[in-house]
Amino acid sequence: HLRFAAGVVCVVGVSALVAIVAGSAVDRSIRRPQEIITDGDEQLNALRSHCADSEKDCFFSRCCKQSGQTCYEKDKYWATCLDSCNPGHSHEHDKDSKPWTCKALGNRTPFSAGCAWAGEDCSNLKLCCNRGFQCTRKNKYWSACVQVEEGPWAGENPKARIPLPHGWNGTVLGRWREEYEVKASPSATLAGTTLFCFMAILPGSPEEALVQAAETRKAGIFGCEAHAIYHSTKATYHMWDSGQKTLVNTGTFVKIWDHVKRDGIHLKHDWTIKVDADCIFFPARLREHLVRLKPPAYTRIYVKNTMPRFTNGGFLGAIEILSKTAVETYLDNAASCVKYIGLKSGEDGYLKDCMDALGVGYLRDELMMNPSPNPAACQIKEFAAYHPFKLPALWTQCYDIAVGNNRQPPALTVGDSNLLPDAIRDKYTPKATPPPPPPPPPP
Protein backbone atom coordinates (compact mmCIF):
# COMPACT_ATOMS: atom_id res chain seq x y z
CA HIS A 1 0.00 0.00 0.00
CA LEU A 2 1.15 3.53 -0.67
CA ARG A 3 0.46 6.18 1.91
CA PHE A 4 0.74 9.88 1.05
CA ALA A 5 1.07 12.59 3.70
CA ALA A 6 2.40 16.13 3.50
CA GLY A 7 4.14 15.40 0.22
CA VAL A 8 6.02 12.45 1.74
CA VAL A 9 5.84 9.03 0.19
CA CYS A 10 6.18 6.02 2.51
CA VAL A 11 6.11 2.36 1.64
CA VAL A 12 4.15 0.25 4.11
CA GLY A 13 3.96 -3.53 4.28
CA VAL A 14 5.86 -4.31 1.11
CA SER A 15 6.62 -7.96 1.71
CA ALA A 16 8.01 -8.37 -1.78
CA LEU A 17 10.95 -6.22 -0.83
CA VAL A 18 11.84 -8.07 2.36
CA ALA A 19 15.16 -9.88 2.13
CA ILE A 20 15.69 -12.91 4.34
CA VAL A 21 18.96 -11.55 5.60
CA ALA A 22 19.67 -7.85 5.89
CA GLY A 23 23.08 -6.62 4.80
CA SER A 24 25.55 -6.56 7.66
CA ALA A 25 27.85 -3.64 8.38
CA VAL A 26 31.18 -3.72 6.60
CA ASP A 27 34.43 -1.85 6.63
CA ARG A 28 33.70 0.34 3.63
CA SER A 29 30.79 1.69 1.58
CA ILE A 30 30.67 0.55 -2.01
CA ARG A 31 29.15 2.66 -4.73
CA ARG A 32 27.65 0.76 -7.61
CA PRO A 33 26.44 2.06 -10.96
CA GLN A 34 22.72 2.33 -11.64
CA GLU A 35 21.11 -1.05 -12.19
CA ILE A 36 18.24 -1.68 -14.55
CA ILE A 37 15.16 -3.08 -12.81
CA THR A 38 13.98 -5.98 -14.94
CA ASP A 39 11.33 -7.50 -12.73
CA GLY A 40 8.41 -7.26 -15.05
CA ASP A 41 6.33 -7.04 -11.86
CA GLU A 42 4.55 -3.74 -12.41
CA GLN A 43 3.46 -3.46 -8.79
CA LEU A 44 7.00 -3.97 -7.52
CA ASN A 45 8.36 -1.47 -10.03
CA ALA A 46 5.73 1.05 -8.94
CA LEU A 47 6.72 0.60 -5.32
CA ARG A 48 10.41 0.97 -6.13
CA SER A 49 9.74 4.17 -8.04
CA HIS A 50 9.02 5.86 -4.72
CA CYS A 51 12.24 4.52 -3.17
CA ALA A 52 15.53 6.42 -3.11
CA ASP A 53 18.43 6.21 -5.55
CA SER A 54 21.94 5.35 -4.40
CA GLU A 55 23.29 7.90 -1.89
CA LYS A 56 20.03 9.90 -2.02
CA ASP A 57 17.84 10.74 0.96
CA CYS A 58 15.79 7.72 2.06
CA PHE A 59 14.91 8.94 5.55
CA PHE A 60 11.17 8.96 4.82
CA SER A 61 10.81 6.33 2.09
CA ARG A 62 13.06 3.89 3.98
CA CYS A 63 13.66 1.84 0.85
CA CYS A 64 16.11 1.81 -2.05
CA LYS A 65 15.63 1.42 -5.79
CA GLN A 66 18.86 -0.42 -6.42
CA SER A 67 19.18 -4.11 -5.72
CA GLY A 68 21.48 -5.03 -2.86
CA GLN A 69 21.19 -1.65 -1.11
CA THR A 70 19.74 -0.72 2.30
CA CYS A 71 18.60 2.63 3.70
CA TYR A 72 21.17 3.42 6.43
CA GLU A 73 20.85 6.22 8.98
CA LYS A 74 23.70 8.64 9.58
CA ASP A 75 21.94 10.59 12.33
CA LYS A 76 18.44 11.82 13.09
CA TYR A 77 18.61 14.18 10.11
CA TRP A 78 19.98 12.08 7.27
CA ALA A 79 19.83 8.56 5.82
CA THR A 80 20.83 7.26 2.41
CA CYS A 81 21.00 4.10 0.29
CA LEU A 82 24.28 2.19 0.47
CA ASP A 83 25.57 -1.30 -0.20
CA SER A 84 27.07 -1.33 3.28
CA CYS A 85 27.76 0.86 6.28
CA ASN A 86 30.42 0.90 9.00
CA PRO A 87 28.99 2.06 12.36
CA GLY A 88 30.94 4.72 14.20
CA HIS A 89 32.82 5.89 11.11
CA SER A 90 32.30 8.66 8.58
CA HIS A 91 31.43 8.03 4.94
CA GLU A 92 34.18 8.67 2.39
CA HIS A 93 32.04 11.27 0.57
CA ASP A 94 30.75 13.09 3.66
CA LYS A 95 31.25 16.82 3.92
CA ASP A 96 31.87 16.39 7.64
CA SER A 97 33.59 13.76 9.74
CA LYS A 98 30.61 12.86 11.90
CA PRO A 99 30.19 9.11 12.41
CA TRP A 100 27.24 7.11 11.12
CA THR A 101 24.90 5.13 13.34
CA CYS A 102 24.31 2.77 10.38
CA LYS A 103 20.88 1.87 11.69
CA ALA A 104 18.98 0.08 8.93
CA LEU A 105 15.73 1.98 8.39
CA GLY A 106 14.30 -0.62 6.03
CA ASN A 107 15.03 -3.93 4.43
CA ARG A 108 17.73 -4.57 1.86
CA THR A 109 16.36 -4.48 -1.70
CA PRO A 110 16.73 -7.96 -3.19
CA PHE A 111 17.98 -8.86 -6.65
CA SER A 112 15.20 -10.12 -8.88
CA ALA A 113 15.57 -13.01 -11.30
CA GLY A 114 14.69 -10.73 -14.23
CA CYS A 115 13.02 -13.62 -16.05
CA ALA A 116 9.97 -15.86 -15.78
CA TRP A 117 10.24 -19.41 -14.48
CA ALA A 118 8.64 -22.49 -16.04
CA GLY A 119 4.88 -22.02 -16.28
CA GLU A 120 4.93 -18.39 -15.17
CA ASP A 121 3.48 -15.39 -17.00
CA CYS A 122 6.15 -13.96 -19.29
CA SER A 123 4.12 -11.33 -21.13
CA ASN A 124 6.14 -8.46 -19.64
CA LEU A 125 9.63 -9.94 -19.44
CA LYS A 126 9.52 -12.02 -22.63
CA LEU A 127 12.39 -14.08 -21.24
CA CYS A 128 12.39 -17.49 -19.55
CA CYS A 129 14.80 -18.52 -16.81
CA ASN A 130 14.86 -22.27 -17.52
CA ARG A 131 16.80 -23.56 -20.48
CA GLY A 132 14.50 -25.16 -23.04
CA PHE A 133 11.48 -23.08 -22.00
CA GLN A 134 10.11 -20.55 -24.47
CA CYS A 135 7.91 -17.52 -23.80
CA THR A 136 4.88 -18.39 -25.90
CA ARG A 137 1.43 -16.88 -26.35
CA LYS A 138 -1.55 -19.14 -25.72
CA ASN A 139 -4.16 -16.51 -26.53
CA LYS A 140 -4.66 -12.79 -26.09
CA TYR A 141 -5.13 -13.30 -22.36
CA TRP A 142 -2.21 -15.56 -21.43
CA SER A 143 1.47 -16.05 -22.26
CA ALA A 144 3.80 -18.33 -20.32
CA CYS A 145 7.11 -20.14 -20.37
CA VAL A 146 6.48 -23.59 -21.84
CA GLN A 147 9.00 -26.34 -22.52
CA VAL A 148 9.96 -26.81 -26.15
CA GLU A 149 13.32 -28.59 -25.72
CA GLU A 150 14.58 -31.28 -23.35
CA GLY A 151 18.22 -31.72 -22.40
CA PRO A 152 20.93 -32.72 -22.22
CA TRP A 153 22.15 -30.67 -25.16
CA ALA A 154 24.95 -31.57 -27.54
CA GLY A 155 26.01 -28.08 -28.48
CA GLU A 156 22.77 -26.49 -29.69
CA ASN A 157 21.03 -29.82 -30.30
CA PRO A 158 18.65 -30.98 -27.55
CA LYS A 159 17.89 -34.55 -26.60
CA ALA A 160 14.30 -33.97 -27.75
CA ARG A 161 12.02 -31.24 -29.05
CA ILE A 162 8.63 -30.92 -27.38
CA PRO A 163 5.50 -29.72 -29.21
CA LEU A 164 3.39 -26.95 -27.74
CA PRO A 165 0.30 -27.86 -25.72
CA HIS A 166 -2.85 -28.28 -27.78
CA GLY A 167 -4.74 -25.09 -28.43
CA TRP A 168 -1.85 -22.64 -27.97
CA ASN A 169 -1.53 -19.74 -30.42
CA GLY A 170 2.20 -20.44 -30.69
CA THR A 171 3.44 -16.87 -31.13
CA VAL A 172 6.97 -16.76 -29.71
CA LEU A 173 7.58 -13.72 -27.50
CA GLY A 174 11.03 -14.71 -26.29
CA ARG A 175 13.43 -17.55 -25.56
CA TRP A 176 15.42 -18.67 -22.55
CA ARG A 177 18.56 -17.54 -20.83
CA GLU A 178 21.85 -19.07 -21.96
CA GLU A 179 25.20 -19.04 -20.24
CA TYR A 180 27.42 -16.17 -21.35
CA GLU A 181 31.00 -15.07 -20.83
CA VAL A 182 31.65 -11.76 -19.08
CA LYS A 183 33.82 -9.40 -21.09
CA ALA A 184 35.77 -6.76 -19.22
CA SER A 185 35.73 -3.29 -20.73
CA PRO A 186 39.18 -1.65 -20.83
CA SER A 187 37.68 1.35 -19.05
CA ALA A 188 35.67 -0.66 -16.52
CA THR A 189 36.29 -0.41 -12.80
CA LEU A 190 37.73 -3.76 -11.72
CA ALA A 191 36.46 -5.81 -8.82
CA GLY A 192 38.52 -6.06 -5.66
CA THR A 193 40.09 -9.27 -4.39
CA THR A 194 38.96 -9.64 -0.77
CA LEU A 195 37.86 -13.20 -0.05
CA PHE A 196 35.29 -14.83 2.21
CA CYS A 197 36.03 -18.55 2.14
CA PHE A 198 34.02 -21.37 3.66
CA MET A 199 33.72 -25.12 3.69
CA ALA A 200 31.18 -27.63 4.93
CA ILE A 201 32.41 -30.71 6.77
CA LEU A 202 30.73 -33.74 8.27
CA PRO A 203 31.43 -33.87 12.03
CA GLY A 204 33.37 -36.97 13.04
CA SER A 205 34.45 -37.67 9.46
CA PRO A 206 38.01 -37.82 8.03
CA GLU A 207 37.41 -34.29 6.71
CA GLU A 208 38.17 -32.94 10.19
CA ALA A 209 41.80 -34.08 9.90
CA LEU A 210 42.11 -32.23 6.57
CA VAL A 211 40.72 -29.06 8.13
CA GLN A 212 43.22 -29.39 10.98
CA ALA A 213 46.08 -29.77 8.50
CA ALA A 214 45.01 -26.57 6.73
CA GLU A 215 44.52 -24.61 9.96
CA THR A 216 47.93 -25.62 11.30
CA ARG A 217 49.55 -24.21 8.17
CA LYS A 218 47.24 -21.17 7.89
CA ALA A 219 46.43 -22.54 4.45
CA GLY A 220 43.24 -22.70 2.38
CA ILE A 221 40.29 -20.90 3.90
CA PHE A 222 42.48 -19.81 6.83
CA GLY A 223 44.42 -17.53 4.49
CA CYS A 224 41.35 -15.57 3.39
CA GLU A 225 40.23 -12.22 4.82
CA ALA A 226 37.34 -14.08 6.47
CA HIS A 227 36.39 -17.73 6.73
CA ALA A 228 33.73 -20.01 8.16
CA ILE A 229 33.21 -23.74 8.67
CA TYR A 230 29.71 -25.19 8.51
CA HIS A 231 28.56 -28.66 9.49
CA SER A 232 27.04 -30.79 6.77
CA THR A 233 25.10 -34.03 6.88
CA LYS A 234 26.02 -37.39 5.43
CA ALA A 235 25.54 -37.39 1.67
CA THR A 236 25.99 -39.60 -1.37
CA TYR A 237 28.22 -38.79 -4.32
CA HIS A 238 28.19 -39.14 -8.10
CA MET A 239 31.38 -40.15 -9.94
CA TRP A 240 32.19 -38.18 -13.10
CA ASP A 241 34.18 -39.51 -16.07
CA SER A 242 37.14 -37.47 -14.86
CA GLY A 243 37.26 -39.47 -11.64
CA GLN A 244 35.95 -36.51 -9.65
CA LYS A 245 33.10 -36.95 -7.19
CA THR A 246 30.36 -34.38 -6.69
CA LEU A 247 27.76 -34.05 -3.96
CA VAL A 248 24.46 -35.62 -5.00
CA ASN A 249 22.62 -34.55 -1.87
CA THR A 250 22.15 -31.03 -3.22
CA GLY A 251 19.67 -30.32 -0.44
CA THR A 252 22.57 -30.38 2.02
CA PHE A 253 24.41 -27.88 -0.15
CA VAL A 254 21.38 -25.57 -0.30
CA LYS A 255 21.08 -25.61 3.49
CA ILE A 256 24.75 -24.63 3.85
CA TRP A 257 24.10 -21.58 1.68
CA ASP A 258 21.19 -20.73 3.97
CA HIS A 259 23.74 -20.48 6.80
CA VAL A 260 25.95 -18.26 4.63
CA LYS A 261 23.02 -15.94 4.00
CA ARG A 262 22.05 -15.77 7.67
CA ASP A 263 25.62 -14.95 8.76
CA GLY A 264 26.00 -12.22 6.11
CA ILE A 265 29.81 -12.37 6.02
CA HIS A 266 29.73 -12.56 2.23
CA LEU A 267 28.41 -9.00 2.11
CA LYS A 268 31.72 -7.72 3.45
CA HIS A 269 33.94 -9.12 0.70
CA ASP A 270 34.39 -8.99 -3.06
CA TRP A 271 34.33 -12.76 -3.60
CA THR A 272 32.92 -15.80 -1.85
CA ILE A 273 34.86 -19.05 -2.20
CA LYS A 274 33.22 -22.35 -1.31
CA VAL A 275 35.89 -25.05 -1.09
CA ASP A 276 35.85 -28.77 -0.29
CA ALA A 277 38.00 -30.04 2.57
CA ASP A 278 40.00 -32.26 0.20
CA CYS A 279 40.87 -29.31 -2.05
CA ILE A 280 44.18 -27.58 -1.35
CA PHE A 281 44.15 -23.98 -2.50
CA PHE A 282 46.28 -20.90 -2.03
CA PRO A 283 44.38 -17.62 -1.53
CA ALA A 284 47.33 -15.49 -2.66
CA ARG A 285 47.52 -17.36 -5.96
CA LEU A 286 43.74 -17.17 -6.35
CA ARG A 287 43.86 -13.38 -5.96
CA GLU A 288 46.55 -13.22 -8.65
CA HIS A 289 44.33 -15.27 -10.97
CA LEU A 290 41.41 -12.92 -10.33
CA VAL A 291 43.55 -9.89 -11.12
CA ARG A 292 44.59 -11.46 -14.44
CA LEU A 293 40.96 -12.19 -15.30
CA LYS A 294 40.16 -8.45 -14.92
CA PRO A 295 36.61 -8.93 -13.64
CA PRO A 296 34.47 -5.78 -13.87
CA ALA A 297 33.18 -4.51 -10.53
CA TYR A 298 29.52 -4.82 -9.49
CA THR A 299 29.05 -7.68 -11.95
CA ARG A 300 27.44 -11.07 -11.39
CA ILE A 301 30.22 -13.59 -12.08
CA TYR A 302 31.08 -17.22 -11.44
CA VAL A 303 34.42 -18.72 -12.45
CA LYS A 304 34.74 -21.83 -14.58
CA ASN A 305 37.71 -23.39 -12.84
CA THR A 306 38.90 -26.25 -15.04
CA MET A 307 38.77 -27.60 -18.59
CA PRO A 308 35.31 -28.14 -20.15
CA ARG A 309 36.00 -31.81 -20.86
CA PHE A 310 35.95 -32.70 -17.18
CA THR A 311 32.45 -31.69 -16.09
CA ASN A 312 29.74 -29.02 -16.34
CA GLY A 313 31.54 -27.16 -19.10
CA GLY A 314 34.49 -26.52 -16.80
CA PHE A 315 32.73 -25.76 -13.50
CA LEU A 316 33.74 -28.24 -10.79
CA GLY A 317 32.33 -27.94 -7.28
CA ALA A 318 35.59 -28.56 -5.42
CA ILE A 319 36.21 -24.80 -5.43
CA GLU A 320 33.36 -22.46 -6.37
CA ILE A 321 34.28 -18.81 -6.93
CA LEU A 322 31.45 -16.26 -6.99
CA SER A 323 31.46 -12.48 -7.01
CA LYS A 324 29.62 -10.64 -4.24
CA THR A 325 26.80 -9.63 -6.58
CA ALA A 326 26.49 -13.21 -7.87
CA VAL A 327 26.13 -14.52 -4.31
CA GLU A 328 23.51 -11.88 -3.49
CA THR A 329 21.58 -12.76 -6.66
CA TYR A 330 21.68 -16.47 -5.87
CA LEU A 331 20.66 -16.11 -2.23
CA ASP A 332 17.78 -13.79 -3.14
CA ASN A 333 16.47 -16.37 -5.61
CA ALA A 334 17.61 -19.71 -4.16
CA ALA A 335 14.06 -20.82 -3.34
CA SER A 336 13.04 -20.39 -6.98
CA CYS A 337 16.11 -22.31 -8.18
CA VAL A 338 15.23 -25.18 -5.85
CA LYS A 339 11.61 -25.17 -7.04
CA TYR A 340 12.13 -24.80 -10.78
CA ILE A 341 15.58 -26.36 -11.36
CA GLY A 342 15.46 -29.12 -8.77
CA LEU A 343 18.10 -30.92 -6.74
CA LYS A 344 18.89 -33.93 -8.93
CA SER A 345 21.88 -32.65 -10.90
CA GLY A 346 24.46 -32.63 -8.09
CA GLU A 347 25.84 -29.67 -6.20
CA ASP A 348 27.87 -28.06 -8.97
CA GLY A 349 25.34 -28.88 -11.71
CA TYR A 350 22.56 -27.28 -9.67
CA LEU A 351 24.58 -24.15 -8.89
CA LYS A 352 25.71 -23.65 -12.49
CA ASP A 353 22.18 -24.13 -13.83
CA CYS A 354 20.91 -21.64 -11.26
CA MET A 355 23.63 -19.10 -12.07
CA ASP A 356 22.87 -19.34 -15.79
CA ALA A 357 19.13 -19.02 -15.20
CA LEU A 358 19.62 -15.90 -13.08
CA GLY A 359 21.78 -14.15 -15.66
CA VAL A 360 25.07 -14.62 -13.82
CA GLY A 361 27.89 -14.63 -16.36
CA TYR A 362 31.13 -16.57 -16.18
CA LEU A 363 34.85 -16.02 -16.52
CA ARG A 364 37.01 -18.96 -17.56
CA ASP A 365 40.30 -19.92 -15.90
CA GLU A 366 41.47 -23.42 -16.82
CA LEU A 367 44.51 -22.92 -14.57
CA MET A 368 42.46 -22.29 -11.44
CA MET A 369 42.35 -25.93 -10.28
CA ASN A 370 44.21 -29.09 -11.22
CA PRO A 371 41.89 -32.14 -10.95
CA SER A 372 44.63 -34.71 -10.33
CA PRO A 373 44.91 -36.97 -7.24
CA ASN A 374 48.68 -37.33 -7.77
CA PRO A 375 50.68 -35.21 -5.25
CA ALA A 376 53.48 -34.87 -7.83
CA ALA A 377 51.15 -32.63 -9.88
CA CYS A 378 51.16 -30.12 -7.02
CA GLN A 379 54.54 -28.85 -8.26
CA ILE A 380 52.72 -27.14 -11.15
CA LYS A 381 52.64 -23.65 -9.69
CA GLU A 382 50.41 -22.20 -12.39
CA PHE A 383 47.44 -23.63 -10.51
CA ALA A 384 45.79 -21.99 -7.51
CA ALA A 385 44.14 -25.19 -6.26
CA TYR A 386 44.65 -28.97 -6.30
CA HIS A 387 42.02 -31.68 -5.84
CA PRO A 388 41.28 -34.33 -4.56
CA PHE A 389 43.42 -35.30 -1.54
CA LYS A 390 41.26 -37.13 0.98
CA LEU A 391 44.00 -38.63 3.18
CA PRO A 392 45.98 -36.34 5.53
CA ALA A 393 49.29 -37.84 4.35
CA LEU A 394 48.51 -37.12 0.69
CA TRP A 395 47.12 -33.68 1.58
CA THR A 396 50.36 -32.82 3.40
CA GLN A 397 52.52 -34.23 0.62
CA CYS A 398 50.73 -32.10 -1.98
CA TYR A 399 50.97 -28.99 0.19
CA ASP A 400 54.71 -29.47 0.84
CA ILE A 401 55.41 -29.98 -2.86
CA ALA A 402 53.33 -26.93 -3.80
CA VAL A 403 55.12 -24.57 -1.39
CA GLY A 404 58.60 -25.94 -2.13
CA ASN A 405 59.21 -27.81 1.12
CA ASN A 406 60.01 -30.89 -0.96
CA ARG A 407 62.95 -29.86 -3.10
CA GLN A 408 62.93 -33.09 -5.12
CA PRO A 409 59.28 -33.81 -5.89
CA PRO A 410 58.36 -37.02 -7.69
CA ALA A 411 58.55 -36.90 -11.46
CA LEU A 412 55.38 -36.11 -13.37
CA THR A 413 53.82 -38.82 -15.49
CA VAL A 414 52.36 -38.62 -18.97
CA GLY A 415 48.96 -39.11 -17.30
CA ASP A 416 49.55 -35.95 -15.25
CA SER A 417 50.42 -33.91 -18.32
CA ASN A 418 47.33 -35.17 -20.15
CA LEU A 419 45.19 -33.46 -17.50
CA LEU A 420 46.78 -30.07 -18.18
CA PRO A 421 45.46 -27.25 -20.36
CA ASP A 422 47.14 -26.68 -23.70
CA ALA A 423 48.79 -23.50 -22.39
CA ILE A 424 51.18 -25.44 -20.12
CA ARG A 425 51.00 -29.07 -21.28
CA ASP A 426 54.24 -29.05 -23.28
CA LYS A 427 56.11 -27.44 -20.38
CA TYR A 428 55.29 -30.34 -18.07
CA THR A 429 55.15 -33.31 -20.47
CA PRO A 430 57.96 -35.74 -19.57
CA LYS A 431 60.58 -35.83 -22.25
CA ALA A 432 61.15 -39.20 -23.85
CA THR A 433 64.36 -40.86 -22.70
CA PRO A 434 66.71 -41.24 -25.71
CA PRO A 435 67.69 -44.82 -26.52
CA PRO A 436 71.15 -45.91 -25.34
CA PRO A 437 73.93 -45.68 -27.92
CA PRO A 438 74.63 -48.86 -29.85
CA PRO A 439 77.46 -51.00 -28.52
CA PRO A 440 80.84 -50.51 -30.20
CA PRO A 441 81.66 -52.91 -32.99
CA PRO A 442 83.75 -55.92 -32.04
CA PRO A 443 87.50 -55.52 -32.60
Beta strands, then each sheet from edge to edge (+ up, - down):
strand 1: 2-5
strand 2: 8-11
strand 3: 70-75
strand 4: 78-82
strand 5: 103-104
strand 6: 133-139
strand 7: 142-147
strand 8: 149-150
strand 9: 160-161
strand 10: 171-174
strand 11: 195-201
strand 12: 226-231
strand 13: 237-239
strand 14: 245-247
strand 15: 271-275
strand 16: 280-281
strand 17: 301-304
strand 18: 319-323
strand 19: 361-364
strand 20: 369-370
strand 21: 385-386
sheet 1: 1+ 2-
sheet 2: 4+ 3- 5+
sheet 3: 7+ 6- 10+
sheet 4: 8+ 9-
sheet 5: 12+ 11+ 15+ 18-
sheet 6: 13+ 14-
sheet 7: 16+ 21- 20-
sheet 8: 17+ 19+
end
